[in-house]
Structures are given as C-alpha cells and as structure tokens.
Amino acid sequence: MTLANHLVVFLVVWWLVLFMVLPWGVKGHHESGDEFEAGIEPGSPVKPQIGKKMLITTGITIVLWGAFWAAMEFGLITIV
C-alpha cells in the first residue's frame, strides 16, 4: 500500500474512533443540577473537552493503525 492509502485508512479510522469517544464523560446542563441561562439547550454538554477527546482519539487510532500496518506488513491480511 502507498503512503496515501495508509493516510486514508488513518483518517477514516480517526473519524470513526472520534464518534465513539465523543460521548465519554458528557454531562448535560439538565444533569448538572446547576441553574443555566435561558436559551441554553438543556441537553447541551457542560464541558465537552473536545481537545482532550481528540488527543485520546489520536492515540487510539495510532494503536489501531499500527495493528493494521503490522498485519499488512507480515502478510496476515492482503488487499487486492
């Protein structure tokens, strides 16, 4: 596989993992027990911590991509 192919695999896996990681630790305004301003959606997250979740996503994706690379390199799987 070429570098471009590996990059595409990495990016697709990264997005899939991001959507799996996004709900981790989310607490909505209605669950926090605090008063919130009028006009704020009660289900919106209090502290979404997007940067932290992107770093976690990148770490998980590197591990998954590494396993994919190793499987390709050692002939455990082949893509025609």
NUMILO-390243 format. One line per 8 residues: their letters; for each residue x, z, y of N, C-alpha, C, O. Coordinates in Angstrom, 1 decimal. Example, Ala and Ser with C-alpha at 12.3 -4.5 7.8 and 13.67 -1.06 7.14 Angstrom:
2
AS = 13.2 7.8 -5.7 12.3 7.8 -4.5 13.2 7.8 -3.3 14.2 8.5 -3.3  12.8 7.1 -2.2 13.7 7.1 -1.1 12.9 7.9 0.0 13.4 8.0 1.1
This chain:
80
MTLANHLV = 0.8 0.0 -1.2 0.0 0.0 0.0 0.9 0.0 1.2 2.0 0.6 1.2  0.4 -0.6 2.3 1.1 -0.7 3.5 0.9 0.6 4.3 0.0 1.4 4.0  1.7 0.7 5.4 1.5 1.8 6.3 0.1 1.8 6.9 -0.5 2.9 7.1  -0.4 0.6 7.3 -1.7 0.5 7.9 -2.8 1.0 6.9 -3.7 1.7 7.3  -2.6 0.7 5.7 -3.6 1.2 4.7 -3.6 2.7 4.5 -4.6 3.3 4.5  -2.4 3.3 4.5 -2.3 4.7 4.5 -2.9 5.4 5.7 -3.5 6.4 5.6  -2.7 4.7 6.9 -3.2 5.3 8.1 -4.8 5.2 8.1 -5.4 6.2 8.5  -5.3 4.2 7.5 -6.8 4.1 7.4 -7.3 5.1 6.5 -8.3 5.8 6.8
VFLVVWWL = -6.7 5.3 5.3 -7.1 6.4 4.4 -7.0 7.7 5.1 -7.9 8.6 5.0  -5.9 8.0 5.8 -5.8 9.3 6.5 -6.9 9.5 7.5 -7.5 10.6 7.5  -7.2 8.5 8.3 -8.2 8.7 9.3 -9.6 8.8 8.7 -10.4 9.6 9.3  -9.9 8.1 7.7 -11.2 8.3 7.1 -11.4 9.7 6.5 -12.4 10.3 6.6  -10.3 10.1 5.8 -10.4 11.5 5.2 -10.4 12.5 6.3 -11.1 13.5 6.1  -9.7 12.3 7.4 -9.7 13.3 8.5 -11.1 13.4 9.1 -11.6 14.6 9.3  -11.9 12.3 9.3 -13.2 12.4 9.8 -14.2 13.1 8.8 -15.0 13.9 9.2  -14.0 12.8 7.5 -14.9 13.5 6.5 -14.6 15.0 6.5 -15.5 15.8 6.4
VLFMVLPW = -13.3 15.3 6.5 -13.0 16.8 6.5 -13.5 17.4 7.8 -13.9 18.6 7.7  -13.3 16.8 8.9 -13.8 17.3 10.2 -15.3 17.7 10.1 -15.7 18.8 10.5  -16.1 16.8 9.6 -17.5 17.1 9.5 -17.8 18.2 8.5 -18.9 18.8 8.6  -16.9 18.4 7.5 -17.1 19.6 6.6 -16.7 20.9 7.3 -17.2 21.9 7.0  -15.7 20.8 8.2 -15.1 22.0 8.8 -15.9 22.5 10.0 -16.0 23.7 10.3  -16.6 21.6 10.7 -17.3 21.9 11.9 -18.3 23.1 11.8 -18.3 23.9 12.7  -19.0 23.2 10.7 -20.0 24.4 10.7 -19.3 25.7 10.4 -20.0 26.8 10.5  -18.0 25.8 10.1 -17.4 27.0 9.7 -17.4 28.0 10.9 -16.9 27.7 12.0
GVKGHHES = -18.0 29.2 10.7 -17.9 30.2 11.7 -18.8 30.0 13.0 -18.6 30.6 14.0  -19.7 29.0 12.9 -20.5 28.7 14.1 -21.6 29.8 14.2 -22.3 30.1 13.2  -21.8 30.3 15.4 -22.8 31.3 15.7 -23.6 30.8 16.9 -23.0 30.6 18.0  -24.9 30.6 16.7 -25.7 30.0 17.8 -26.0 31.1 18.8 -25.9 32.3 18.6  -26.5 30.7 20.0 -26.9 31.7 21.0 -28.0 32.6 20.6 -28.0 33.8 20.9  -28.9 32.0 19.8 -30.0 32.9 19.3 -29.6 33.9 18.3 -30.3 34.9 18.1  -28.4 33.7 17.6 -27.9 34.7 16.6 -27.0 35.7 17.3 -26.7 36.8 16.7  -26.5 35.5 18.5 -25.5 36.4 19.1 -26.2 37.7 19.6 -25.5 38.7 19.7
GDEFEAGI = -27.5 37.6 19.9 -28.1 38.8 20.4 -28.0 39.0 21.9 -28.7 39.9 22.5  -27.1 38.2 22.5 -26.9 38.3 23.9 -27.9 37.5 24.7 -28.5 36.6 24.1  -28.2 37.9 25.9 -29.1 37.1 26.7 -28.3 35.8 27.2 -27.1 35.9 27.4  -29.0 34.7 27.2 -28.4 33.5 27.7 -29.3 32.8 28.8 -30.5 33.1 28.9  -28.6 32.0 29.6 -29.3 31.4 30.7 -30.4 30.5 30.3 -30.4 29.9 29.2  -31.4 30.4 31.2 -32.5 29.4 30.9 -31.9 28.0 30.9 -31.0 27.7 31.7  -32.4 27.2 30.0 -32.0 25.8 29.9 -30.9 25.6 28.9 -30.6 24.4 28.6  -30.4 26.7 28.3 -29.4 26.5 27.2 -30.1 26.5 25.9 -31.0 27.3 25.6
EPGSPVKP = -29.8 25.5 25.1 -30.4 25.3 23.8 -30.0 26.6 22.9 -28.8 26.8 22.8  -31.0 27.3 22.4 -30.7 28.5 21.6 -29.8 28.2 20.4 -29.1 29.1 19.9  -29.9 27.0 19.8 -29.1 26.7 18.6 -27.7 26.2 18.9 -26.9 26.0 18.0  -27.4 26.1 20.2 -26.0 25.6 20.5 -25.0 26.7 20.2 -25.3 27.9 20.4  -23.8 26.3 19.8 -22.8 27.3 19.4 -22.2 28.1 20.6 -22.1 27.5 21.7  -22.0 29.4 20.4 -21.4 30.2 21.5 -20.0 29.8 21.7 -19.6 29.6 22.9  -19.1 29.8 20.7 -17.7 29.5 20.8 -17.4 28.5 19.7 -17.1 28.9 18.6  -17.5 27.2 19.9 -17.3 26.2 18.9 -15.9 26.1 18.3 -15.7 25.7 17.2
QIGKKMLI = -14.9 26.5 19.1 -13.4 26.5 18.7 -13.0 25.1 18.1 -12.5 25.1 17.0  -13.3 24.1 18.9 -13.0 22.7 18.4 -11.6 22.5 18.1 -11.2 21.9 17.1  -10.7 22.9 19.0 -9.3 22.7 18.8 -8.7 23.3 17.5 -8.0 22.7 16.8  -9.2 24.6 17.3 -8.8 25.2 16.0 -9.3 24.5 14.8 -8.5 24.4 13.8  -10.5 24.0 14.9 -11.1 23.3 13.7 -10.4 21.9 13.5 -10.2 21.5 12.4  -9.9 21.3 14.6 -9.2 20.1 14.5 -7.8 20.3 13.8 -7.4 19.5 13.0  -7.2 21.4 14.2 -5.9 21.7 13.5 -6.1 22.0 12.0 -5.3 21.6 11.2  -7.1 22.8 11.7 -7.4 23.1 10.3 -7.7 21.8 9.6 -7.3 21.6 8.4
TTGITIVL = -8.5 20.9 10.2 -8.8 19.6 9.6 -7.6 18.8 9.3 -7.5 18.2 8.3  -6.7 18.8 10.3 -5.4 18.0 10.1 -4.6 18.6 9.0 -4.1 17.8 8.2  -4.5 19.9 8.8 -3.8 20.5 7.7 -4.4 20.2 6.4 -3.6 19.8 5.5  -5.7 20.3 6.3 -6.4 19.9 5.0 -6.2 18.5 4.7 -5.9 18.1 3.5  -6.3 17.6 5.7 -6.1 16.2 5.5 -4.7 15.8 5.0 -4.5 14.9 4.2  -3.7 16.5 5.6 -2.3 16.2 5.2 -2.1 16.5 3.7 -1.5 15.8 3.0  -2.7 17.6 3.3 -2.6 18.0 1.9 -3.3 17.0 1.0 -2.8 16.6 0.0  -4.5 16.6 1.4 -5.3 15.6 0.6 -4.6 14.2 0.6 -4.5 13.6 -0.5
WGAFWAAM = -4.1 13.8 1.7 -3.4 12.6 1.8 -2.1 12.6 1.0 -1.8 11.6 0.3  -1.4 13.7 1.0 -0.2 13.9 0.2 -0.5 13.7 -1.3 0.3 13.1 -2.0  -1.6 14.3 -1.7 -2.0 14.2 -3.1 -2.4 12.7 -3.4 -2.0 12.2 -4.5  -3.0 12.0 -2.5 -3.3 10.6 -2.7 -2.0 9.8 -2.7 -1.9 8.9 -3.6  -1.1 10.1 -1.8 0.2 9.3 -1.8 0.9 9.5 -3.1 1.4 8.6 -3.7  1.0 10.8 -3.6 1.7 11.1 -4.8 1.0 10.4 -6.0 1.7 9.8 -6.9  -0.3 10.4 -6.1 -1.0 9.7 -7.1 -0.7 8.2 -7.1 -0.6 7.5 -8.1  -0.6 7.6 -5.9 -0.3 6.2 -5.8 1.2 5.9 -6.2 1.5 5.0 -6.9
EFGLITIV = 2.0 6.8 -5.7 3.5 6.6 -5.9 3.9 6.7 -7.4 4.7 5.9 -7.9  3.3 7.6 -8.1 3.6 7.8 -9.5 2.7 7.1 -10.5 2.8 7.3 -11.7  1.8 6.2 -9.9 1.0 5.3 -10.8 -0.1 6.0 -11.5 -0.7 5.5 -12.5  -0.6 7.1 -11.0 -1.7 7.8 -11.6 -3.0 7.0 -11.3 -4.0 7.0 -12.1  -3.1 6.4 -10.1 -4.2 5.5 -9.8 -3.6 4.2 -9.2 -2.5 4.2 -8.6  -4.4 3.2 -9.3 -3.9 1.9 -8.7 -5.1 1.3 -8.0 -6.3 1.5 -8.4  -4.8 0.7 -6.9 -5.8 0.0 -6.1 -5.4 -1.5 -6.1 -4.3 -1.9 -5.7  -6.3 -2.3 -6.6 -6.0 -3.7 -6.7 -6.3 -4.4 -5.5 -6.2 -5.7 -5.4
